[in-house]
Amino acid sequence: MRFSSLGSGSRGNGTLIEQGDTCVLVDCGFSAREAEKRLARLGKSADELTAILVTHEHGDHINGVGVLARKYSLPVWATTGTLYSDSKAAKAKITDRLGNGVDIHAICSHTSFSVGDIEVQPFPVPHDAREPSQFLFGNGDKRLGLLTDVGSYTLHIEEQLSGCDALILECNHDVALLENGEYPPSLKERVGGDLGHLSNVQAADILNRLDTSKLNCLVAAHLSEKHNKPLMAQQALADVMGCELDWILVADQQAGFDWQEV
């Protein structure tokens, strides 16, 4: 099993997981045309995708999902709350934005399912969306954990992510940079709140709670371009792992990251 990123951050997100003949895209916050370009950079084309999984309805995760799904006849998997969200963030129900003819699969965030050769275990997370989830991916031997867009720690997150072989972990912001940044107070409160995004310190705390004995690849993801720096995120996670900074990968907004083997 291997994984890569089209890009990660507030201007768009997309993660690829591939096992055998199965290749799933988690979220597509880019336009379909931009996603196609980013896929090509990773040696893939959209017609090689098996499905799209959606974590939640915010635009930086769903902007290109509908067009891509219709253009390439891709099934879409998401929680019922995400699919039928009518929140202001979604601007319209995702089912409406997907349009007619898309094969939609409503999932329970506590029930595992399979997409081709990939086993998927969703799990709920605290975030300011209708029914957000994150995912574990497995091939019967190795496991990859994905945790972004989460505001606070839960025991269930710890239970799900312990023992992973690879982990993509949100390090959204440095607390001091956010507090002294240009965002209005309400947005600072949202980002730093229990339903917002993980700070470097919070990410390190979660990592410290996990069983990391099998972890051979760790990626810091969803970094704020205004309120974080890659070295800060790497340092926070490296301090927990007791490793060199360059062992921690960083998912870039523009470049994402290249294929990594689990």
ZIDA-V222730 format. One record per helix or strand of 2 or more residues. SS is the DSSP state (a for helix, b for strand). FROM is the first residue (numbers start at 0). TO is the last residue. Records with the same first field share a line. If there is no record, write none. Layout:
SS->FROM-TO + FROM-TO
This chain:
b->1-6 + 13-18 + 21-25 + 50-52 + 74-78 + 103-106 + 112-114 + 117-123 + 132-137 + 142-146 + 165-169 + 216-220 + 247-249 + 255-260
a->31-40 + 45-47 + 58-61 + 64-71 + 79-82 + 93-97 + 154-160 + 174-178 + 184-191 + 199-208 + 229-240 + 244-246
